[in-house]
Amino acid sequence: MVLPPFKNESYIDPSNPDVRKKMKEALEKVANEKKDYDLIIGGKKYSTEKKNKSINPSNPEEIVGVTSKAIRELIDKALDVAWEAFETWKHTPVEERVKPFLKAAQIMRERRYELDATMILEVGKNWLEADADLAEAIDFLEFYSREAVRYASQQPVVRIPNENNELVYIPIGVGAVIPPWNFPGAIMVGMTSAAAVAGNCVLLKPASDSPIIAAKFVEILHEAGLPEGVVNFVPGSGAEIGDYIVEHPKIRFISFTGSKDVGLRINELAAKHQPGQKWIKRVVLEMGGKDAVVIDETADLDAAADGVVASAFGFQGQKCSAGSRVIAVEAIYDELLEKVIERTKKIKIGDVRDPENWLGPVVNENAMRKILSYIDIGKEEGRLVTGGKRVEGLPGYFIEPTVIADVDRYARVAQEEIFGPVTAFIKAKDFDDAMDIANCTEYGLTGALYTKKRERIEEAKKTFHVGNLYFNRKCTGALVGVHPFGGFNMSGTDSKAGGRDYLLLFLQAKSISERINL
């Protein structure tokens, strides 16, 4: 099977009048839906008594949709159904296996504005962030379909006389996909499609803050012709069914993106063998970061300031790749700080249904309280230079973009993931000191360096210990196929989503030899 070369999906232009018209129509449509979504197991719908309301963080009085919550008995049923489906799906030729995912990509293009609007309303993404999320989801479907074909093709092995030898990659079984709310389209679609296009079957448990976009994706997969039981939709409370899924002896793998604490717990629970369990569970973790943007005295400070603001405050800083530390050498520290403050004060904040608003709400009330508590800590550890408060006069969970200056490298706001629109400015003596500061956290996800010195770029390539390193650009915005994404240390298992290695996490290699010329 030969597919056209992979190409990243382009984005909408929010300034285009036609785009604005279509998006506003979609926003009105989605806002008025307020649909109930059942569990989907083996293509059948199951309603439960307990429900989860997905609300609009720009206006918490608005309900985006309602999902049933899975119970343990339905998790058992989903696993039985998925294993039954696996017996057929694992033998489906790759040419047939990729078709539903390529068709789903096309359907998502056709429903682009509806899906964008769903993310705008469900998690508070601005128009461009939502469309970039959707474009990445489409990219994953296209890229992983091509990767499935590549892994199913003949693999190179050393030839010897008197034997025919081959290496084949086979799927590993039924697993749980547990995606985050912050990239409710892209990461959810990428994690699910990678496992399934490789020949596995999936229990998809979306985040409680973003189940509606996941429900729509599962509907799209079935519309695209994905066989029943390959992807099963089991939303629910992590506290109620999370541990049960992870510990279940019929779970073969767990693919998780979220906080460090939850990821470590999953790793611990999955490592314990359960009665009747035939395998060592495979665990794929993406857990977070405390990412640094480093600026030396040779840098273009205007470009650096733009990169700092985009890295720190894009989607309200609710990205594991967010630039939550700014490390500037003392020679340009004050000048850069002023430029960042100036740009931060110009950010337009408000309901992201309005395309003029760049900064939206944080995802929920608990997140808002946590972020504000970190800001209070930051006021004690450093100097608040802009922001620092909840935005008054708006009904949602809006927090001012916040810069805290003169922070020690080991301060809590310089070490702990805040996951909000807060960044800490740290002064370094020189470039070498800046590199030491950049590496002094337990995380290692993304980082950026602004410099005009080639030798410093080469040095940072060797010493800046992150999974995704960028020069003279922001530390967010990885593209599928271009920037395989995943980090070191407490940032996870360096899974490299969107890269050529990713599908290997859901495959196992089988070596086959046949004696000839007997």
Salt bridges, closest charged atoms under 4 A:
GLU9 OE1 - ARG109 NE 3.06
GLU9 OE2 - ARG112 NH1 3.13
ASP18 OD2 - LYS22 NZ 3.23
GLU25 OE2 - LYS21 NZ 2.84
GLU33 OE2 - LYS29 NZ 2.83
GLU33 OE1 - LYS216 NZ 3.23
GLU62 OE1 - ARG353 NH1 2.87
ASP76 OD1 - HIS248 NE2 2.93
ASP80 OD1 - LYS250 NZ 2.62
GLU87 OE1 - LYS90 NZ 3.41
GLU96 OE2 - LYS99 NZ 3.05
GLU114 OE2 - ARG111 NH2 2.94
GLU114 OE2 - LYS216 NZ 3.17
GLU129 OE2 - LYS319 NZ 3.19
ASP131 OD1 - ARG112 NE 2.67
ASP133 OD2 - LYS125 NZ 2.73
GLU142 OE2 - ARG109 NH2 3.00
GLU142 OE1 - ARG146 NH1 2.70
GLU147 OE1 - ARG150 NH2 2.61
GLU223 OE1 - ARG111 NH1 3.90
GLU240 OE2 - LYS50 NZ 3.59
ASP243 OD2 - ARG265 NH2 2.47
ASP296 OD2 - ARG456 NH1 2.81
GLU297 OE2 - ARG456 NH1 2.97
ASP302 OD1 - LYS339 NZ 2.93
ASP302 OD1 - ARG343 NH2 3.18
ASP306 OD1 - ARG343 NE 2.60
GLU342 OE2 - LYS346 NZ 3.71
ASP351 OD2 - ARG353 NH2 2.74
GLU356 OE2 - ARG20 NH2 2.71
GLU365 OE2 - ARG369 NH2 2.78
ASP376 OD1 - LYS379 NZ 3.81
GLU400 OE1 - LYS389 NZ 3.54
ASP406 OD2 - ARG383 NE 2.88
GLU416 OE2 - ARG412 NE 2.95
ASP433 OD1 - ARG409 NH2 2.91
GLU442 OE2 - LYS260 NZ 2.73
GLU458 OE2 - ARG454 NH1 3.02
GLU458 OE2 - LYS461 NZ 3.22
GLU459 OE1 - LYS462 NZ 3.88
ASP494 OD1 - LYS496 NZ 2.33
